[in-house]
Amino acid sequence: MNTIIEALQLLTNPEWIMEHGGLYFVILIIFIETGLFFGFFLPGDSLLFVAGLIIANSLAPFTNNVVNLIFWMLLIGTSGVLGNFTGYWFGLKSGSYLMKRKDTWLFKKKYIYQAKEFYDKKGGIAIVLARFLPIIRTFAPIIAGVARMKPGKFTFFNITGSYLWVFSIVIAGYLLGENAWVKNNLETIIIGIILITTGPIIIKLISGKFRKEVKVVA
């Protein structure tokens, strides 16, 4: 557990990031978190905020601040797009295998049908909103693939969601990059971002479990 916490601290440390690939490292992490199921624990939101801080204090590869900001946001956003396409592809490929399996207590085919119905009705908005929710943003494209969401529809909302997510958080970090208080309290800010983004999910899980327990007791 301590090892995981230490790793997450390093991933949100600007100095450590710059020493280990800089913003190209950020691009890689964003791809892994949004495209590979084992990347669900990575701190995408806080990492994007830190990326904004780094961009604000760097003039590479361009000397113009605005051009530099746009360049990195486009690269990071594209990484998020490619990540979701990877997750979607994995869902498409594994979906056929899952449909051939017999129902078990853990997996039932009706879940896929329900997911397909959900994505047919609200899938686009779900893909966009999932970008701003840790853990969910990792599995949303996979489920969309399993549910056979139309490729054109997925592509549009995948691109829209990725750039909205990346641009909004990176710009926030960029604008606050020169603020002395932010620099001195970066760790507190990162913890706050993690709590704000993961809080609703944790509350939902706890409340859902609580309701199930109440029904069982009743």
N, C-alpha and C positions, 0 to 999 in steps of 0.2 A: 504494500500500500504506500509506504514511504517513497519507494522508487517511482511509482506512478505520479505522486504529488511533485516530486523533484523534477520529473520529466516535463510535467505541465508548466512548472515555474520557468524552466529553461525555454520552453516554447513561447513564452510571453515576455522574455527578457530581450530587449532590443540589442544590447551588446553581444549577447550569445548568438542571436540570429545573424548579426552582421559578420560574426567570426565563422559562421558555418553556412555560407552560401548566400547570406543576405536575403533580398526579396525573392530570389529564385527558390530559396528554401521555402518561403511562404507559399509560393505558387505550387510547389510539390505537396505541401501539407494540405492545402485547400483541395487539391485534386483527390488526395487519399480520403479526406473526410467526406467529400460529396460523392465519391464513386465506389469506394471499397467498403464492404460491410464492417470490416474490423477497424475502420477509422472513426467509428461513432463517438469515441471518447475524446477526440481531438478538439481543442478550444478554438474553433473557427472564428467566432465573433470577436473574442479578445485578441486573437492573432491579427485580424484585419485592422483593429483599432491600433495595435502596435505598428502595423505596416504603415498606417497613416502618419504616425509619429516619425518613423524612419524616413519616409519620403519628404516630410517637412524639413528634415535636417540633412538632406542629401541632394546634390545636384547631378547625380549620375542617372542615366547616361546623357541627359540633356542639361544645358545651363539655364534653360527657361523653366521656372517653377511650375507653371500651369501645364506646359507640354509634358514635363516629367511626371506630374501627377496623373494626367490622362493616360500616358503610356503604361504606367504600372497598373492602374486600375483596369485597363483593357486586358492586359496580360493575366492578371489575377482573376478577373471575371471570366475570361475564356477558359481558364483552368477549371473554374467551377462548372461551366457549361459542359466541358469534356468529361468531367467527373460524373455528372448526372447522366450523360449519355452512356457511360460505362456501366453505371448501376442499372439503367434501363435495359441495356443489352443483356446484362446478367439475369435480370428478371424475365426477359423474353425467353432466354435459353432454359432457365431452370423451371419456368412455368409449366412447360410441356411435361417435364419429369414429375413435377408435383401432381399434375392432373392424373397421371397414371398410377400414383400411389393409392393405397387403400386408406380410408379415413382412420385416424387414430384420435386419441383423446387430446393430442397436441395440435394436430393438423386435420382440418376438414375442408373438402372442396368448396363447401358453401362460403367459406371465408373469401376465396378467390372471386366467386360470383358476386358477393357483396361488395368486395373492393372494386370490381369492374363497374358495378352499378354506381358506386360512389364517384369514381373517376369520370364516368360518362356524364354525370350531372355536375360535379363540382371539381373535377380533377385539375383543371387549369389553375384555379385559385389555390387549391391545395398545394400544388407544386410550387407556386410563388411564396405562399405563407410558410411552407416547410423550410425555406431557406433561412428563416429567422428563428428557427426552433432547433436547438441542439438535439442530437440523436435522431429526431424525426427527419432532418434534412438528409441524413445518410440513407435511411430506408425508404423514403418516399419514392425516389425514382425506381428502386427495385420493385416495389409493390405496383407501381404504374406499369412496369414491364410485365409482371406476372398477370396483371389485370388486362393486358393487351390494350392499353390506351393508344389511340391513333398516333402514329409517329409525328405527323404534322402538328397536331395539337400539342403533343408533349414538347416538341422542338420549340414552338413559339413561347410557351410558358417557362420552359427551362431557361431559354436565353433571357427572357424578361426578368425572371426571378433572380438569376445569378447576378446580372448587372445591377439590379436594384439593391440587392443585399451588399455586394461589394462596394459599390459607389457610396451608399449611405454611410456605412461604418468607416470606410477608409477616409472619406472626406471629414467625418467627425474627428478622427484621430489627427488628420492633417491640420485642421483649423486650430486644434488645441496643442499642436506639437511644440509651439514656442512658449506655451504657458508654463511659467516656473512652478506653479502649484501642481500642475498635472505631472510634470517631470519628477517632482519630489514625492508625489503620492500615487505613482503609477501602479504599485502593487494593490493598493486599496481600490483603485478604479477598476483594475482587472477583476478583482474578487466581486465587485459590485456588478460588473457586466455578466459574469458567470451566474450570479444569484438571480439577476433579473431575467436572464434568458432561460435558465433551467428551472426556476421557481415554479412557473405554471405547470410544467410537465410533472414535477415531483408532487405538487398539490393534487393534480388530476389522478395520478397513480394512487396516492394515499386515499383520496376521497372515494375512488372507484373500489378499492379494496375494502374500505370501510362499509360502503353500501352493500357489498356482497356479504360481508360478515353479518350485517344487520338482517339481511334476508334469510340467511341460514338460521340465525337465532330465532327469528319470527316463525 
